[in-house]
Amino acid sequence: MLTAEQIVAAQKANIETLFGLTQKAFEGVEKLVELNVQATKAALSESANNAQAMLSVKDAQELLTLQASLMQPLAEKTAAYSRHLYNIASGTSAEFSKAAEAQNADMQKRFMSVVDNASKNAPAGSETAVAVMKSAVSAASNAMESVQKAVKQATEMAEANFNAVTTSAVDASKTVAKKR
């Protein structure tokens, strides 16, 4: 049986976890805002520079050359922005996943403690039911671990695919810029 102190301690731990996750969420939003402010400042500055460069163009060939020279840095900056955005999102997500895994492990320990206490106080002849209950808890725990591993693998694969797509987009822009 859970005592009042155990319940209070569990509630306190849950509140601390909630506030910790809220802090991490705000940190992620703060990083996102900072990234967007930096990107906006850079875009405004580059727009002004590009407008000045466009106004100084003397003929159509020079205009085409200027446009081609602007495409590669744009693709690289877009890829860098996407990488930063992805890193912020995946970092924040990782914090939430870590907290969820810790909470899940703690809940499993508590539940097993309750099952163990119940089995010690169970009437004679209920050993089979207790064994079935422990087996079900163990199977659920194993299933949860398998799901967590699958999610990690999927996340790693998505990250690898994201990096490959970004790299190929930047390489394609370099190829196009070289042809002009």
C-alpha positions as CSV (number, residue, x, y, z in Angstrom):
1,M,0.0,0.0,0.0
2,L,1.2,3.5,-0.7
3,T,1.6,5.8,2.2
4,A,0.7,9.5,2.3
5,E,4.4,10.4,2.3
6,Q,4.9,8.3,-0.9
7,I,2.0,9.9,-2.6
8,V,3.2,13.4,-1.7
9,A,6.8,12.5,-2.8
10,A,5.4,11.2,-6.1
11,Q,3.3,14.4,-6.7
12,K,6.4,16.5,-5.8
13,A,8.5,14.6,-8.3
14,N,5.8,15.0,-11.0
15,I,5.6,18.7,-10.4
16,E,9.4,19.0,-10.6
17,T,9.4,17.1,-13.9
18,L,6.6,19.3,-15.3
19,F,8.5,22.5,-14.4
20,G,11.7,21.0,-15.8
21,L,10.0,20.2,-19.1
22,T,8.3,23.6,-19.2
23,Q,11.7,25.2,-18.8
24,K,13.1,23.1,-21.6
25,A,10.2,24.0,-23.8
26,F,10.8,27.7,-23.2
27,E,14.5,27.3,-23.9
28,G,13.6,25.7,-27.2
29,V,11.3,28.6,-28.1
30,E,13.9,31.1,-27.0
31,K,16.5,29.4,-29.3
32,L,14.0,29.4,-32.1
33,V,13.2,33.1,-31.7
34,E,16.9,33.9,-31.5
35,L,17.5,31.9,-34.7
36,N,14.7,33.7,-36.5
37,V,15.9,37.1,-35.4
38,Q,19.4,36.4,-36.7
39,A,18.0,35.0,-39.9
40,T,15.8,38.1,-40.4
41,K,18.6,40.5,-39.7
42,A,20.9,38.6,-42.2
43,A,18.1,38.5,-44.8
44,L,17.5,42.3,-44.5
45,S,21.2,43.1,-44.8
46,E,21.6,40.7,-47.8
47,S,18.5,42.1,-49.5
48,A,19.9,45.6,-49.2
49,N,23.3,44.5,-50.6
50,N,21.6,42.5,-53.4
51,A,19.4,45.5,-54.3
52,Q,22.5,47.7,-54.6
53,A,24.2,45.1,-56.7
54,M,21.2,44.8,-59.0
55,L,21.1,48.6,-59.4
56,S,24.8,48.6,-60.5
57,V,24.2,46.0,-63.3
58,K,25.1,47.3,-66.7
59,D,23.8,44.6,-69.1
60,A,21.8,41.3,-69.2
61,Q,24.8,39.1,-69.1
62,E,26.0,40.8,-65.9
63,L,22.5,40.4,-64.5
64,L,22.5,36.6,-65.2
65,T,25.9,36.2,-63.6
66,L,24.8,38.1,-60.5
67,Q,21.7,36.0,-60.2
68,A,23.7,32.8,-60.5
69,S,26.2,34.0,-57.9
70,L,23.3,34.7,-55.5
71,M,21.7,31.3,-55.8
72,Q,24.4,29.2,-54.2
73,P,24.8,31.2,-51.0
74,L,21.0,31.3,-50.7
75,A,20.8,27.5,-50.9
76,E,23.6,27.1,-48.4
77,K,22.0,29.6,-45.9
78,T,18.6,27.9,-46.3
79,A,20.2,24.6,-45.6
80,A,22.1,26.0,-42.6
81,Y,18.8,27.5,-41.2
82,S,17.0,24.2,-41.7
83,R,19.9,22.4,-39.8
84,H,19.7,24.9,-36.9
85,L,15.9,24.5,-36.8
86,Y,16.2,20.7,-36.9
87,N,18.8,20.8,-34.1
88,I,16.6,22.9,-31.9
89,A,13.6,20.7,-32.4
90,S,15.5,17.5,-32.0
91,G,17.3,18.7,-28.9
92,T,14.1,19.8,-27.2
93,S,12.4,16.5,-28.3
94,A,15.3,14.5,-26.8
95,E,14.8,16.3,-23.5
96,F,11.2,15.3,-23.5
97,S,12.0,11.7,-24.5
98,K,14.5,11.4,-21.7
99,A,12.0,12.7,-19.1
100,A,9.4,10.3,-20.5
101,E,11.7,7.3,-20.3
102,A,12.7,8.2,-16.7
103,Q,9.0,8.6,-15.7
104,N,8.2,5.3,-17.4
105,A,11.0,3.5,-15.6
106,D,10.0,5.0,-12.3
107,M,6.4,4.0,-12.8
108,Q,7.4,0.5,-13.7
109,K,9.5,0.2,-10.5
110,R,6.6,1.5,-8.4
111,F,4.1,-0.8,-10.0
112,M,6.4,-3.8,-9.5
113,S,6.8,-2.8,-5.9
114,V,3.0,-2.8,-5.5
115,V,2.8,-6.2,-7.2
116,D,5.5,-7.6,-5.0
117,N,3.7,-6.2,-1.8
118,A,0.5,-7.7,-3.1
119,S,2.1,-11.0,-3.7
120,K,3.5,-11.2,-0.2
121,N,0.1,-10.5,1.3
122,A,-1.8,-12.6,-1.2
123,P,-3.8,-15.6,0.1
124,A,-2.4,-19.1,-0.3
125,G,-3.1,-20.5,-3.7
126,S,-2.9,-17.2,-5.6
127,E,0.8,-17.8,-6.7
128,T,-0.3,-18.5,-10.3
129,A,-2.3,-15.2,-10.5
130,V,0.7,-13.3,-9.1
131,A,3.1,-15.0,-11.6
132,V,0.7,-14.1,-14.5
133,M,0.6,-10.5,-13.3
134,K,4.4,-10.3,-13.0
135,S,4.7,-11.9,-16.5
136,A,2.3,-9.3,-17.9
137,V,4.2,-6.4,-16.4
138,S,7.5,-7.8,-17.7
139,A,6.0,-8.3,-21.2
140,A,4.6,-4.7,-21.2
141,S,8.0,-3.4,-20.0
142,N,9.8,-5.3,-22.8
143,A,7.3,-4.0,-25.4
144,M,7.9,-0.4,-24.2
145,E,11.6,-0.8,-24.5
146,S,11.2,-2.2,-28.0
147,V,9.0,0.8,-29.0
148,Q,11.6,3.2,-27.5
149,K,14.4,1.5,-29.5
150,A,12.3,1.7,-32.7
151,V,11.6,5.4,-32.2
152,K,15.3,6.1,-31.6
153,Q,16.2,4.2,-34.8
154,A,13.5,6.0,-36.8
155,T,14.8,9.3,-35.4
156,E,18.4,8.5,-36.4
157,M,17.3,7.5,-39.8
158,A,15.2,10.6,-40.3
159,E,18.2,12.7,-39.2
160,A,20.5,10.9,-41.7
161,N,17.9,11.4,-44.5
162,F,17.5,15.1,-43.6
163,N,21.3,15.6,-43.7
164,A,21.6,13.8,-47.0
165,V,18.8,15.9,-48.6
166,T,20.3,19.1,-47.3
167,T,23.7,18.2,-48.6
168,S,22.4,17.2,-52.0
169,A,20.4,20.4,-52.3
170,V,23.5,22.5,-51.5
171,D,25.6,20.4,-54.0
172,A,22.9,20.8,-56.7
173,S,23.0,24.6,-56.2
174,K,26.8,24.5,-56.5
175,T,26.5,22.5,-59.7
176,V,23.9,24.9,-61.2
177,A,26.1,27.9,-60.2
178,K,29.2,26.4,-61.9
179,K,27.2,25.8,-65.1
180,R,26.3,29.5,-65.4
